[in-house]
Amino acid sequence: MSVHLLLSAGRGPRECAWAVAMLARRLEADAARRGVTTRRVSSVPGERPGTLLSVLVAIDGDRDADAEAFAASWTGTLCWQAPSPYRTVGRKNWYVTAQPCQVDAARIGFAESDVDVVACRTGGPGGQHRNKASTAVRATHRPTGTVVVVDTERHFALNRRIALQLLRTRIEDRDAAADRDLVTDRWKIHDELVRGNPTRVERP
């Protein structure tokens, strides 16, 4: 199973995008030396050629523990220590953040085989037919425990169809919300950069 590490320049100056590109190469070289495989899943280029605002790296080892240990050694605030290639400034410490992140939300998915459908009676208005016949439907989605009861129609088959569609919609909405939360959590990483006290300092 891959461990994913997101390197981000955050809201730093353009030198930080340069630092992300340099540190990504250094990370890949370090991985090769340690027998760990890396792959760039996605990247966002900076305004200058060869720079990166962010890069998402997938890390794999012979064992999951190898990938996790390697990712941990590169997690936190990283510092690229070198003079700016773009301007004359006294500063030469450029900070970026590297944090593990999820790339796939825990999707549930909907399948009719996961649904238990039973006939039931419901109270309330609806005439003698509704009171005497079990035309209402209680549908339960076993993986999530979601339950819907439908008695809007006078035929069991129609109520069953409506109940399944309601469950499908609820599960799909739940999966979509999980995807949105995952994207939101990833964007938060860009704002979590803490300058100073780096966990790792790299130089040309």
C-alpha positions as CSV (number, residue, x, y, z in Angstrom):
1,M,0.0,0.0,0.0
2,S,1.4,3.4,-1.0
3,V,2.1,6.2,1.4
4,H,1.4,9.6,-0.1
5,L,3.4,12.7,0.9
6,L,2.4,16.2,-0.2
7,L,5.2,18.8,-0.5
8,S,3.8,22.3,-0.6
9,A,5.3,25.8,-0.8
10,G,2.3,27.1,1.1
11,R,1.9,30.8,0.7
12,G,5.6,31.5,0.7
13,P,7.6,33.5,-1.9
14,R,8.6,32.2,-5.3
15,E,11.8,30.8,-3.8
16,C,9.6,28.3,-1.8
17,A,8.3,26.9,-5.1
18,W,12.0,26.5,-6.2
19,A,12.7,24.8,-2.8
20,V,9.8,22.3,-3.4
21,A,11.3,21.3,-6.7
22,M,14.8,20.9,-5.2
23,L,13.5,19.0,-2.2
24,A,11.4,16.7,-4.3
25,R,14.5,15.7,-6.3
26,R,16.4,15.2,-3.1
27,L,13.6,13.1,-1.6
28,E,13.6,10.9,-4.8
29,A,17.4,10.4,-4.6
30,D,17.2,9.5,-1.0
31,A,14.5,7.0,-1.7
32,A,16.6,5.4,-4.4
33,R,19.5,5.0,-2.0
34,R,17.3,3.4,0.6
35,G,15.6,1.0,-1.8
36,V,12.2,2.8,-1.7
37,T,10.2,3.5,-4.8
38,T,8.7,6.9,-5.4
39,R,6.3,8.2,-8.1
40,R,5.0,11.7,-8.7
41,V,1.2,11.4,-8.7
42,S,0.5,15.1,-9.4
43,S,2.2,18.5,-9.3
44,V,1.3,22.2,-9.6
45,P,4.0,24.2,-11.4
46,G,5.2,27.5,-10.0
47,E,5.4,30.8,-12.0
48,R,9.1,30.2,-12.7
49,P,10.3,27.4,-15.0
50,G,11.3,24.3,-13.1
51,T,9.5,25.3,-9.8
52,L,6.6,23.6,-8.1
53,L,4.0,25.0,-5.8
54,S,3.2,21.5,-4.7
55,V,3.9,17.9,-5.6
56,L,2.2,14.7,-4.4
57,V,4.6,11.7,-4.1
58,A,3.5,8.1,-3.8
59,I,6.0,6.1,-1.8
60,D,6.3,2.3,-1.9
61,G,8.7,-0.1,-0.2
62,D,9.1,-3.9,0.0
63,R,7.1,-3.7,3.2
64,D,4.5,-1.1,4.2
65,A,6.7,-0.3,7.2
66,D,9.6,0.7,4.9
67,A,7.4,3.2,3.0
68,E,6.0,4.6,6.3
69,A,9.4,5.0,7.9
70,F,10.8,6.8,4.8
71,A,7.8,9.1,4.6
72,A,8.1,9.9,8.3
73,S,11.8,10.9,7.8
74,W,10.6,13.5,5.3
75,T,7.5,14.7,7.2
76,G,7.2,18.1,8.7
77,T,8.8,21.5,7.9
78,L,11.6,21.1,5.4
79,C,14.3,23.8,4.8
80,W,16.2,24.3,1.5
81,Q,19.2,26.3,2.5
82,A,20.6,28.2,-0.5
83,P,20.8,31.8,-1.8
84,S,17.8,32.9,-3.9
85,P,18.3,32.4,-7.7
86,Y,15.9,35.2,-8.4
87,R,17.0,38.2,-6.4
88,T,19.7,39.4,-4.1
89,V,18.5,39.0,-0.5
90,G,20.2,38.1,2.7
91,R,17.8,35.3,3.5
92,K,18.8,31.8,2.3
93,N,16.4,29.5,4.3
94,W,13.3,28.6,2.3
95,Y,10.7,26.6,4.1
96,V,8.2,24.1,2.7
97,T,5.9,21.6,4.4
98,A,5.7,17.9,3.7
99,Q,2.7,16.0,5.1
100,P,1.2,12.6,4.5
101,C,-2.3,12.7,3.0
102,Q,-5.0,10.4,1.8
103,V,-5.8,10.3,-1.9
104,D,-8.8,8.0,-1.9
105,A,-11.8,8.5,0.3
106,A,-13.4,5.5,2.0
107,R,-16.2,5.1,-0.5
108,I,-19.1,2.9,0.3
109,G,-20.8,2.5,-3.0
110,F,-24.3,1.2,-3.6
111,A,-25.4,-2.3,-4.6
112,E,-28.9,-3.7,-4.4
113,S,-27.5,-6.9,-3.0
114,D,-26.5,-4.9,0.1
115,V,-30.2,-4.0,0.8
116,D,-32.7,-5.9,2.8
117,V,-36.3,-5.1,1.7
118,V,-39.3,-6.2,3.8
119,A,-43.0,-5.5,3.4
120,C,-44.6,-3.6,6.3
121,R,-47.8,-1.8,7.2
122,T,-48.0,1.8,8.1
123,G,-50.6,3.9,9.8
124,G,-52.2,7.1,8.8
125,P,-54.6,8.0,5.9
126,G,-54.7,6.0,2.8
127,G,-57.9,4.1,2.7
128,Q,-58.7,0.5,3.5
129,H,-56.2,-0.9,1.0
130,R,-53.2,0.6,2.9
131,N,-54.6,-0.5,6.2
132,K,-55.2,-4.2,5.2
133,A,-52.3,-4.9,2.8
134,S,-48.6,-4.8,3.5
135,T,-47.7,-2.6,0.5
136,A,-45.3,-0.3,2.4
137,V,-41.5,-1.0,2.2
138,R,-38.8,-0.9,4.7
139,A,-35.4,-1.0,3.1
140,T,-32.1,-1.3,5.1
141,H,-28.7,-0.7,3.6
142,R,-26.6,-3.2,5.7
143,P,-23.1,-1.6,5.3
144,T,-24.3,1.7,6.8
145,G,-27.5,0.8,8.6
146,T,-29.4,3.4,6.7
147,V,-33.2,2.7,6.7
148,V,-35.9,4.2,4.6
149,V,-39.7,3.5,4.8
150,V,-41.8,4.2,1.7
151,D,-45.6,3.9,1.6
152,T,-46.5,6.6,-1.0
153,E,-47.7,4.1,-3.6
154,R,-50.4,1.4,-3.3
155,H,-48.2,-1.2,-4.9
156,F,-45.3,-3.0,-3.2
157,A,-43.2,-3.0,-6.3
158,L,-43.5,0.7,-6.8
159,N,-42.6,1.5,-3.2
160,R,-39.7,-0.9,-3.4
161,R,-38.3,0.9,-6.5
162,I,-38.7,4.3,-4.7
163,A,-37.0,3.0,-1.5
164,L,-34.0,1.6,-3.5
165,Q,-33.6,4.9,-5.3
166,L,-33.7,6.9,-2.0
167,L,-31.1,4.7,-0.6
168,R,-28.9,4.9,-3.7
169,T,-29.1,8.7,-3.5
170,R,-28.3,8.9,0.2
171,I,-25.2,6.6,-0.2
172,E,-24.0,8.5,-3.3
173,D,-24.4,11.8,-1.4
174,R,-22.4,10.3,1.5
175,D,-19.6,9.2,-0.8
176,A,-19.5,12.7,-2.5
177,A,-19.3,14.4,0.9
178,A,-16.3,12.1,1.8
179,D,-14.6,13.1,-1.5
180,R,-15.1,16.8,-0.7
181,D,-13.8,16.4,2.9
182,L,-10.7,14.7,1.5
183,V,-10.0,17.6,-0.9
184,T,-10.6,20.1,1.9
185,D,-8.2,18.3,4.2
186,R,-5.5,18.3,1.5
187,W,-5.9,22.0,0.9
188,K,-5.4,22.6,4.7
189,I,-1.9,21.2,4.4
190,H,-1.0,24.2,2.2
191,D,-1.8,26.5,5.1
192,E,0.0,24.4,7.8
193,L,3.5,25.5,7.0
194,V,5.4,26.5,10.1
195,R,8.6,28.4,9.3
196,G,11.6,27.8,11.6
197,N,12.6,24.7,13.5
198,P,12.7,22.4,10.4
199,T,12.7,18.7,10.8
200,R,15.1,18.4,7.9
201,V,17.6,20.8,6.3
202,E,18.9,20.2,2.8
203,R,21.6,22.1,0.8
204,P,22.8,22.0,-2.8
